[in-house]
């Protein structure tokens, strides 16, 4: 099984409903941190609703998950991506302005929001890679600058 998490509030730009328009394999679970309001999901067997999790529970969840799926269409680098990199998790995310920082780093699987087949392909490729023993090797300090309080202070851009 491949277990992915998408920790995001239920706002339209977070694109949760994209999951209605793709075929999620039977051996993939996607955990969402929203309530099941009945309006989504065609892939009911693969979607698990966790509702709201506090930061500590999210980090506990990251310890037992295979990767992050990030579907948001209208924001820059989100905290879930920074958290996933810090936890050395693979990331599936859209090809947007911020994602260029991943282009030379091992660990991201990017998809085109206009071609959801590329999202399906990213899920399948991540699953295949993990089954073959691959795991990302993020260099967190290459992506972010951290201050003495262990807080992200700047994102390096190229």
CORSULMO-V659000 format. One record per run of one state. SS is the DSSP state (A for helix, B for strand, O for the rest). FROM is the first residue (numbers start at 1). TO is the last residue. If there is no record, write none. Layout:
# CORSULMO-V659000
ss:SS from:FROM to:TO
ss:SS from:FROM to:TO
This chain:
# CORSULMO-V659000
ss:O from:1 to:1
ss:B from:2 to:6
ss:O from:7 to:11
ss:A from:12 to:14
ss:O from:15 to:15
ss:A from:16 to:21
ss:O from:22 to:27
ss:B from:28 to:32
ss:O from:33 to:46
ss:B from:47 to:49
ss:O from:50 to:54
ss:A from:55 to:62
ss:O from:63 to:66
ss:B from:67 to:70
ss:O from:71 to:78
ss:A from:79 to:86
ss:O from:87 to:89
ss:B from:90 to:94
ss:O from:95 to:96
ss:A from:97 to:102
ss:O from:103 to:107
ss:B from:108 to:112
ss:O from:113 to:114
ss:B from:115 to:115
ss:O from:116 to:116
ss:A from:117 to:131
ss:O from:132 to:139
ss:A from:140 to:143
ss:B from:144 to:146
ss:O from:147 to:151
ss:B from:152 to:155
ss:O from:156 to:158
